[in-house]
């Protein structure tokens, strides 16, 4: 494999853009809103300090990485990702390059047959236009989730993480995230993990800044702001 890419063989989803969470004015306004509306979050925000939030403009690499990291420990996933990159001179392949790669070579990198098929589906959708990563920036949260959820291997949780960390959306509430539910149980002194209904009831006071509350609740458990894959 060569490390060079042709002029018309670019990676999709790159380019300068600014998501709202990366705007300090939006972030500060959201923090003030949450502190006024939720005394528990006000305490967490006060003790946690400011979260440094910065968007990564590479949507394609983020999705490929999320697929590779699924159900793997961080070290193992990073090793596979590095071997996968080595097939293409130390970088990720474009969709066209990926589809032209022998499955046997992909297997040697450590990718499972299932994940190979997931990335293949992503590559095919990007090439035939069924998925346009740049277009996601112009869609509503739910529309963007549906677009991503249609790709094999990408579920709602992964799509929600993408909206927060790659698009900078302010009002994403990943109610199925176990770590977040544990953080809510601890912060609000609940006897058990909150049900979806209880969680959504608590979160009503966070809208339209649920993403910021989510980040601070993760921080309150002294875990990284984002899952390892992000």
N, C-alpha and C positions, 0 to 999 in steps of 0.2 A: 504494500500500500504506500502511496505517496502522501507527503504532508501538504501538498499544494492543492488548492481548490480553483476550479475554473471561474472565469468572470461571471458566467451565467449559472453558477452552481452555489449560490449564496445560502447561508443559514437563514431560515425564516425567523421573524419575530424580534429582530434586533432594531435598535434605533432609539434616539433620544425621546423620552417622554417623562412627564412628571405626574405621578399619582398623588392623590389628595393627602394621603397620610405622610408623604414626604415633605409637604408644605408646613413649615413650622407654625404658621398662623392657624392652619386647620387643626394641627395637633394640639396646640395650646388652647384653642377654643374648645376642642373636645375634652381635654383634661379638666378645664374649668366647669364644663357642663356636667361631667360625671361626678366631680367633687361636690357640686351643689345638689345633685339628685340622689346620691347614694353615699351615706356616711361610711359604709363598710369599704367601698372603693376609695373614698377619700383617705381613709387610714392606710390602705395598701399603697396608694399612689405616693402618699407622704413618706412612707418608710422605704419605698423601693427606689426613689430617685427617678430621674428622667431616663426614659428608654431611647436610645439612639436608633432611630428608624431610617433606613436607607433602602431605596428600591434598586433591584438588579434588573437591567433592561433586556436580559436575554431569556425570553420566554421559552424558546425551543430547548435550550440546554436545561432549563428548570424542569420541564416535563420529562425529558429523557432521564434526567437524574432521579426524579421522583419514582419512575418506574423501576430503575435499577435498585434503588434503596428499599423497595417494598419488602417487608418481612425479613429484613436482614439486619444484623448488628452493624453499627457504623463502620467499624474497621474492615469487616468483610466486604461491605458494599463499596467502600472506597477503593479497596484492592481490585475489585471487579471493574469499577469505573475506570481506574487507571489503565488496566490491561485493555479495556475496550478502546480507550483513547489511543493507546499505543498502536492499535491496528491502523490508525489514520494519522500517524506522525505526531501523536501527542495532543490531538484535538478531537472533538466530536465530529462525526460525519454529517454531511448534509443529508436530507432525505433521499436524494438520488443516489448518493454514494452508498448509503446504508442498504438500499434495495439491491444494489449490485454486488454486495458482499456475500461470499459463500457462508452458508449456515455453519459449516464445520469450523470456519475461522471465528465466527461469533461464539460458538460453543467453547472454543479454546480460551476465550477471555473469561469464561465463568458464567456467562449468561445462560439462564435456563431456557428450555424450548418455549415455555409460556411467555417469558419476558421478551424473547426474540420476536414472538408473534405480536406482542403488545406494541413494541417499537415499530414493527413493520406496519401495523394498522395506522399508527400515528403518521409515519412517513407517507403512506399511500394517501391519507386524507389531506395532508399538506400539499402534496403534488397535484392531486386532482381537484383541489379547491373546496372540498367539503369542510375543511377547517382552515380558517384564516386567523392566525394568532394576533395580527395587528388589529383585526376587526373586534377582537374581544374587548379592547379598550373603549369601544364606543357602545357596547351592549350594557344592558342593566345587569345587576348581579345575578339574578336568576337565569337570564338568557345566557350569560357567560358560563354559568354552571352547567346548563343543559348542553351547550356546545362541547365542553370538555368531557362531560359524563358520557357522551356518545362514543368516545375513544375507548377501545378495549384496554383494561388495566387502569383506567382513571375513574375513580368513584367520586362521590360527592365530597368526601372529606378532602381528597387531594385537590379538587377544584376549588374548595373554599380556602385552602392554604394558598393556592395560586392567587386568588382574588386579594387576599390580605398582603402577601409578601411580594407579589410581582406586579399587581395592578394598583396596590395601595388603597383599596376600597375601605371606606370608613365604617360600614355597618354590616359586617359579616359576623354571624354567630354560629360557630361550628358546634351545634348541640350534641353531636355524636362523638366528640373528642373526649376520651376517657380522662386524660390529664386535666382538661378544663373542668369536667364535672367533679373530679376530686378536689380541685382548687376551690370550686364553689362550695362544696360540702364543708371544707375546712374553714373558709372565710366567713361563711354565713352560719356556721355552727349547726349544721343539719345532722340529724341522727343517721341518715343514710344518703347514698348518692341520689341526687335529684332526678326525678323522672323528666322526660322531655317536657311535659306540661308544666311541672314545677320550675324547671330551668327557664322556660320561655316566659313564665310569669315573673320571675325575678329579673329577667333581662329587659322587661318593658321599659324600665327607667333608664336603660343604657342607650336606647335608640335616639339619634342616629349615629352613635359612636360605639357600637358593639365591638368593633375591631380593637379599639384602644382598651376597652375593658378586658377583652380576651387576652391581650398582650400583658396587661398588668396582673391578671389572675395567674397566668403562666409564671410570671416573674415571682409571684408570691410563694410559689412552691420551690423556689430556688433551682428551677430547671431552666435550660436555655429558652430564649424567647420563641424559637421555632424548632420544630422537629428536625432531626439530623439531616433529613433529605433536603431541607431547604437551606 
